[in-house]
Amino acid sequence: MMLKQVLRVLESRWAGSVSALTEGERSHLFVMAPMLEEQDREEISDELSSEPTGS
């Protein structure tokens, strides 16, 4: 349980850090480490699918 909490906090901090980057900085990061872009896209997709639809 504690490990899951730590991972959630770290993932949240990572997402915040990536979103704080400019588009150019983000592109540069993802060119240097393409697997990070895939992870970032998966997180965005997960966030979008978990948002309420408002219906």
N, CA, C and O of each residue as an XYZ file, in Angstrom:
220
protein
N       0.821     -1.184      0.000
C       0.000      0.000      0.000
C       0.872      1.258      0.000
O       0.606      2.193     -0.754
N       1.887      1.286      0.821
C       2.779      2.444      0.887
C       3.501      2.627     -0.450
O       3.669      3.755     -0.914
N       3.921      1.543     -1.060
C       4.598      1.616     -2.350
C       3.682      2.229     -3.406
O       4.124      3.063     -4.196
N       2.429      1.831     -3.427
C       1.474      2.396     -4.394
C       1.296      3.896     -4.172
O       1.202      4.663     -5.131
N       1.250      4.313     -2.905
C       1.125      5.734     -2.591
C       2.332      6.505     -3.105
O       2.189      7.563     -3.718
N       3.507      5.974     -2.854
C       4.736      6.623     -3.297
C       4.761      6.726     -4.817
O       5.114      7.769     -5.366
N       4.388      5.648     -5.493
C       4.361      5.667     -6.955
C       3.363      6.689     -7.488
O       3.655      7.392     -8.455
N       2.191      6.778     -6.869
C       1.197      7.776     -7.300
C       1.733      9.193     -7.147
O       1.553     10.027     -8.034
N       2.391      9.465     -6.027
C       2.949     10.802     -5.789
C       4.044     11.101     -6.808
O       4.081     12.192     -7.377
N       4.926     10.148     -7.039
C       6.003     10.360     -8.009
C       5.463     10.549     -9.417
O       5.960     11.397    -10.158
N       4.456      9.775     -9.796
C       3.850      9.928    -11.119
C       3.191     11.294    -11.263
O       3.261     11.921    -12.320
N       2.559     11.740    -10.202
C       1.926     13.055    -10.225
C       2.973     14.161    -10.373
O       2.783     15.107    -11.136
N       4.063     14.033     -9.647
C       5.138     15.031     -9.757
C       5.753     15.006    -11.150
O       6.073     16.054    -11.711
N       5.919     13.805    -11.709
C       6.468     13.678    -13.064
C       5.550     14.376    -14.069
O       6.012     15.144    -14.913
N       4.259     14.107    -13.973
C       3.300     14.706    -14.895
C       3.319     16.227    -14.769
O       3.261     16.933    -15.776
N       3.398     16.729    -13.558
C       3.473     18.169    -13.347
C       4.733     18.768    -13.934
O       4.699     19.852    -14.516
N       5.840     18.069    -13.785
C       7.110     18.549    -14.331
C       7.072     18.591    -15.849
O       7.529     19.559    -16.456
N       6.536     17.559    -16.458
C       6.469     17.502    -17.917
C       5.529     18.582    -18.444
O       5.826     19.231    -19.447
N       4.400     18.774    -17.773
C       3.456     19.781    -18.256
C       3.980     21.196    -18.066
O       3.513     22.117    -18.736
N       4.936     21.388    -17.170
C       5.522     22.713    -16.954
C       6.557     23.066    -18.030
O       6.952     24.225    -18.158
N       6.988     22.075    -18.795
C       7.969     22.322    -19.855
C       7.310     23.042    -21.029
O       6.110     22.910    -21.268
N       8.121     23.802    -21.748
C       7.624     24.376    -22.998
C       7.510     23.244    -24.011
O       8.051     22.158    -23.803
N       6.807     23.502    -25.101
C       6.656     22.483    -26.144
C       8.029     22.059    -26.675
O       8.263     20.875    -26.916
N       8.924     23.016    -26.855
C      10.268     22.703    -27.344
C      11.060     21.850    -26.372
O      11.744     20.909    -26.775
N      10.967     22.179    -25.088
C      11.663     21.392    -24.066
C      11.111     19.973    -24.006
O      11.861     19.004    -23.883
N       9.802     19.869    -24.093
C       9.160     18.545    -24.068
C       9.598     17.721    -25.275
O       9.910     16.537    -25.143
N       9.621     18.342    -26.444
C      10.063     17.643    -27.658
C      11.498     17.165    -27.519
O      11.830     16.038    -27.884
N      12.341     18.037    -26.988
C      13.753     17.675    -26.805
C      13.886     16.497    -25.834
O      14.657     15.569    -26.080
N      13.138     16.540    -24.742
C      13.162     15.443    -23.766
C      12.747     14.136    -24.424
O      13.386     13.103    -24.226
N      11.665     14.186    -25.212
C      11.144     12.969    -25.812
C      12.029     12.458    -26.946
O      12.022     11.261    -27.235
N      12.788     13.334    -27.592
C      13.755     12.882    -28.600
C      14.889     12.125    -27.896
O      15.363     11.101    -28.387
N      15.314     12.646    -26.739
C      16.410     12.007    -26.000
C      15.965     10.688    -25.369
O      16.765      9.762    -25.240
N      14.708     10.599    -24.982
C      14.207      9.397    -24.320
C      12.792      9.112    -24.822
O      11.817      9.438    -24.145
N      12.674      8.498    -26.018
C      11.359      8.263    -26.634
C      10.384      7.481    -25.757
O       9.174      7.681    -25.858
N      10.886      6.602    -24.907
C       9.968      5.824    -24.069
C       9.216      6.722    -23.096
O       8.124      6.370    -22.649
N       9.787      7.879    -22.762
C       9.099      8.798    -21.864
C       7.876      9.410    -22.536
O       6.863      9.656    -21.881
N       7.965      9.656    -23.836
C       6.823     10.203    -24.564
C       5.661      9.212    -24.548
O       4.507      9.592    -24.348
N       5.979      7.958    -24.757
C       4.930      6.925    -24.733
C       4.271      6.882    -23.355
O       3.047      6.801    -23.249
N       5.075      6.934    -22.315
C       4.539      6.924    -20.950
C       3.664      8.149    -20.710
O       2.592      8.047    -20.114
N       4.124      9.303    -21.176
C       3.370     10.536    -20.997
C       2.025     10.458    -21.717
O       1.003     10.879    -21.175
N       2.026      9.926    -22.922
C       0.773      9.794    -23.684
C      -0.179      8.823    -23.005
O      -1.389      9.048    -23.001
N       0.346      7.747    -22.432
C      -0.506      6.789    -21.726
C      -1.152      7.446    -20.508
O      -2.328      7.214    -20.228
N      -0.389      8.264    -19.784
C      -0.928      8.939    -18.612
C      -2.017      9.918    -19.006
O      -3.043     10.003    -18.331
N      -1.814     10.657    -20.081
C      -2.829     11.600    -20.548
C      -4.088     10.843    -20.942
O      -5.200     11.258    -20.614
N      -3.910      9.736    -21.646
C      -5.050      8.913    -22.071
C      -5.793      8.380    -20.851
O      -7.024      8.389    -20.821
N      -5.058      7.921    -19.854
C      -5.688      7.405    -18.643
C      -6.469      8.504    -17.916
O      -7.573      8.265    -17.427
N      -5.888      9.714    -17.847
C      -6.555     10.827    -17.187
C      -7.848     11.180    -17.926
O      -8.878     11.416    -17.294
N      -7.799     11.218    -19.238
C      -8.976     11.562    -20.010
C     -10.080     10.527    -19.865
O     -11.259     10.874    -19.798
N      -9.699      9.262    -19.816
C     -10.715      8.212    -19.705
C     -11.314      8.126    -18.300
O     -12.387      7.550    -18.123
N     -10.632      8.692    -17.303
C     -11.154      8.629    -15.936
C     -11.936      9.877    -15.564
O     -12.508      9.931    -14.476
N     -11.982     10.898    -16.444
C     -12.731     12.111    -16.145
C     -14.223     11.845    -16.299
O     -14.643     11.085    -17.172
N     -15.019     12.480    -15.439
C     -16.474     12.316    -15.580
C     -16.967     12.920    -16.883
O     -16.418     13.908    -17.370
N     -18.003     12.321    -17.440
C     -18.513     12.783    -18.732
C     -19.522     13.905    -18.579
O     -19.872     14.551    -19.567
N     -19.990     14.151    -17.390
C     -20.937     15.231    -17.167
C     -22.370     14.882    -17.498
O     -23.243     15.749    -17.485
N     -22.622     13.606    -17.799
C     -24.001     13.220    -18.112
C     -24.726     12.694    -16.902
O     -25.897     12.326    -16.996
